[in-house]
Amino acid sequence: MKEKVQKVIDEIRPALQADGGNIELVEVQEDGVVKVKLLGACGSCPMSQLTLKRGVEARLKAKIPEVKEVVAV
């Protein structure tokens, strides 16, 4: 599943980079929790939780039903 998650993150990355940010996949747990690290402008942006939940998490859940939650570490 990690490869599938990485592929979707690679699709999302250009949108984050356009705003001066980035995302790094840290871990995909067996229980469906995906851990990511928000980098650059995304790391300090007050809207980062919104981006994480409505953007990254929503996209991952839509493409990979096994994903249950995305958390920033």
C-alpha positions as CSV (number, residue, x, y, z in Angstrom):
1,M,0.0,0.0,0.0
2,K,2.9,2.3,0.6
3,E,3.7,2.5,-3.1
4,K,0.0,3.5,-3.9
5,V,0.1,6.2,-1.2
6,Q,3.4,7.6,-2.5
7,K,2.0,7.8,-6.0
8,V,-1.0,9.8,-4.8
9,I,1.3,12.1,-2.8
10,D,3.4,12.6,-5.9
11,E,0.3,13.8,-7.7
12,I,-0.6,16.2,-4.9
13,R,3.0,17.6,-4.5
14,P,3.0,20.1,-7.4
15,A,0.0,22.0,-5.9
16,L,1.7,22.3,-2.5
17,Q,5.0,23.3,-4.2
18,A,3.1,26.1,-6.1
19,D,2.4,27.7,-2.7
20,G,6.0,27.2,-1.4
21,G,5.4,24.0,0.5
22,N,6.0,20.3,0.1
23,I,5.0,16.9,1.6
24,E,7.0,13.9,2.6
25,L,5.6,10.4,3.3
26,V,6.9,9.2,6.7
27,E,5.0,6.0,7.3
28,V,2.0,3.9,6.3
29,Q,0.7,1.9,9.2
30,E,-1.1,-1.5,8.8
31,D,-4.2,0.1,10.4
32,G,-4.6,2.5,7.5
33,V,-3.0,5.6,9.2
34,V,-0.7,7.5,6.9
35,K,1.9,9.8,8.5
36,V,3.3,12.7,6.5
37,K,5.5,15.6,7.2
38,L,4.5,19.0,5.8
39,L,7.5,21.0,4.7
40,G,8.3,24.6,3.7
41,A,5.4,27.0,3.8
42,C,3.1,24.1,4.6
43,G,4.9,23.5,7.9
44,S,4.0,26.9,9.3
45,C,0.8,27.8,7.5
46,P,-2.2,28.3,9.7
47,M,-4.3,26.5,7.0
48,S,-2.1,23.4,7.0
49,Q,-4.6,21.3,8.9
50,L,-7.3,22.2,6.4
51,T,-4.9,21.3,3.6
52,L,-4.0,18.0,5.3
53,K,-7.6,16.9,6.0
54,R,-9.6,18.3,3.1
55,G,-6.9,18.0,0.5
56,V,-4.4,15.3,1.2
57,E,-6.5,13.0,3.3
58,A,-9.6,13.3,1.1
59,R,-7.6,12.5,-2.0
60,L,-5.9,9.5,-0.5
61,K,-9.2,8.1,0.8
62,A,-10.8,8.6,-2.5
63,K,-8.1,6.7,-4.4
64,I,-7.1,4.2,-1.7
65,P,-10.1,3.0,0.4
66,E,-7.7,1.3,2.9
67,V,-6.5,4.7,4.1
68,K,-8.4,5.6,7.3
69,E,-6.6,8.8,8.4
70,V,-3.7,11.1,7.5
71,V,-1.7,12.7,10.3
72,A,1.1,15.2,10.3
73,V,4.2,14.3,12.3
